[in-house]
Structure formats: structure tokens, C-alpha cells
């Protein structure tokens, strides 16, 4: 686990080079590349895809704040939240269903 403050757009380019936006659109067992979460809270983003857009990075994934849903979120938006966000990067992507189950157990 590391602080989101350690991420930058060059690292994100490397992480998502094989997983740009819409790359997993028709895949049944989607893979999580980046897990972003607020420690000791049940708030998280399971990021599946991402692209750099100007001075930001746009992610698509599954998130849980008060409800769970798929959607888009920007890196700058996450970076500027008033929470201490942490992340796990998966060099070997992990199944979305497997990671969701981990959170449902907690």
C-alpha cells in the first residue's frame, strides 16, 4: 500500500499502456489494474482502464462510496480529495469479481 500522492502521470501511463479506456468493454472477467481506497473506510475505486487527457488522467472502473457503480473518475479529482488515499498497483491484473469479494467480506 502506498499513498496516491506518490503517483504521477508518467507512472500512470506505464500502468495503463495495455489498458486504455474501453479496452475491457466486452470482456466478461474484467481485470483491476489499480485499487484506490480510503484506509479503514468502505470507500474504494477498482480501476480497470485509464487514459491521459491533457493535464489529467481519466479512469474507468468500479467504485463504492455509498453505493456501488461503474463510472469515470479523474486522477486530479482523486488526488485533491480531503482523504488520505492509498493504492495497490497490480502488475499482474486481478479479477474484478475477486477483488469485489474481498471488500464484501469486510
N, C-alpha and C positions, 0 to 999 in steps of 0.2 A: 504494500500500500504506500502510495506517495501522494503528496499534495498536488492538486491540479495546478497550483502556481508554478510547478516545475515544467509543465507542458508549454511548448511553443509551436508555432505554425509549421516549422521545419520538421519537428518530431511528428506532428500530426500528418503531414504529407507522407512521411515514411510509413506510418502506421496504416494509413488508408489507401496506399498506392494500388493495392489489389481489391479494394472495397469502396469504389466511388459510389455516389448516390445512385440508386436504382439497380445496383449490381446484384442484389439478392431478392429483387422484386418477385420473381417467380420460383424461388427456391422454397421448398417445404420446410426443411430444417435449417432455419436461418442461424448464422454464426455471429456471436458477440466478439467484437474486436476490443472494445474499451468499456469498462464498467466504471461509472462515476457514482459516488454515493456520499451521503452525509453520515458520518460515524454516529452510531447509537440512535439513529432515526430510521424509520422505514421509508426513506426517500432515496430514489436511485434512478439512474439512466443507464440502460443497457444498449450501448451504441453499436449499430450494425454497419453503417456506411457513413462516409463523410467526404466533403469536397471543400477546397479552399475557395472562398468568394471574396475578392478584394482584400481587405484587411481583416477578414474574419474566416471562420471555418464553420460550415453548416453540417450538422449531424442529423441522421435519421435513426430512430431506434424506439425502444420500448421504455416508457418511463412510468414511475409510480411516485406521485406526490400525495394526493388524497385519493385519487382513483388511478387506475392503470389504463394506459392507452399508447398507441403508436403515434409518433409525431416527429416534428423537426425542432431542433434547438440549436442555438449558435454558441460557439465557444466563448465569444466575448460576453454573451448573456450569462453563461455559467460562471465564467471567471469573475464577473462582477457581483455575484450573489454575496449576501452578507453571512454566508455559512462557510465553514471550513470543509471544503470538498476534498475527497481523496479519490484515487483511481487505481484500477488494476488494468494493465495492458496485457492482452493475450496474444503472444507471438503465434501460438497455435490456437486459433479461434475456438471458442467453446460454444456448445449448443445453447441457443436462446432458451429452450424449454428446460434444460438442465440448470441454468443459472436462475431462471424464474423460480424453479422449485426450491432452490436454496433460500430465497427470500421468503417464500411462503411457509417454510418450516420455522422461521424465526419468530 
